Amino acid sequence: MIPELGGIKFTPDRPACTFSIPFANSDLRDTKFTPGQEKFLSETKKSITFPIDIEPESFEIQQATPQRFTISTLLDDRLLLQMPLEVEIERENETYIAKCGVFEEFGYGDDPMTSVIDLQQTLAELYWTLKEEQNRLGPYLIKIWNRLQEVILER
Amino acid sequence: MEPVTGSYPREMTIKAKDFDHIVEKLQLKIRDSHDRLAWFEYEGRLILRTRRSHKKGELPFQHSIRQQLKLNEDEFRKAVKCCLSRDEYVEILKRKGYL
């Protein structure tokens, strides 16, 4: 059974899929959101479609931040993500920070989307830099490079 | 490798100029991209990386910067105050298994 919340459908068998938030949809208007959920939906620019997924296990959006997502692209046409990456959104003052724990990398921005986009760009940039420098990486960055190679494919 | 642990006082903030002081003191190598990227090199090898935005003022993601530099709270505070030398930083990284 596909879990659904206010018109947002989650597909556990396709964790890398995109979703949209149909604010014009009448069934959404009937949905009661918590203040945190309202804030989150408002901050994600209301009616948009974007390549970020709420974790299939998260059947309810509990609060605005932190919020877990997965990303399925890196916004670099030369790179493919072989599996979705988990991202956690945190807020510090007016800035949103998107963190990818597996690579100990982060992105930031004035809203959640911008922070995720920044993270995607940063990961792509990290990939190319470590590839270029792969012959002189220290032990920690070798581990990061190996993880990147497990997850990212060049087209 | 030793994890970077401990509770972090979120109210502590650092500014872009503090980041630049750390970069200078620890002799990180800078490359400007969509952000200011800073790499710690030792004996010709790239060891760690971090970054900051080009904007001036407070950096709200100092917690992430600290983690990327593999420093605990006290060590990071010392670095922000420019009291952490490169040699001391090297010793810290050796002790934690990053060198």
Interface residues (C-beta under 8 A of the other chain):
Chain A: E92 N93 E94 T95 I97 K99 E104 F106 Y108 D118 Q121 T122 E125 L126 T129 E133 R136 L137 G138 P139 Y140 L141
Chain B: M1 R10 S33 H34 D35 L37 Y42 G44 R45 L46 I47 L48 R49 R51 S53 E58 P60 F61 H63 S64 Q67 Q68 K70 G97 Y98 L99
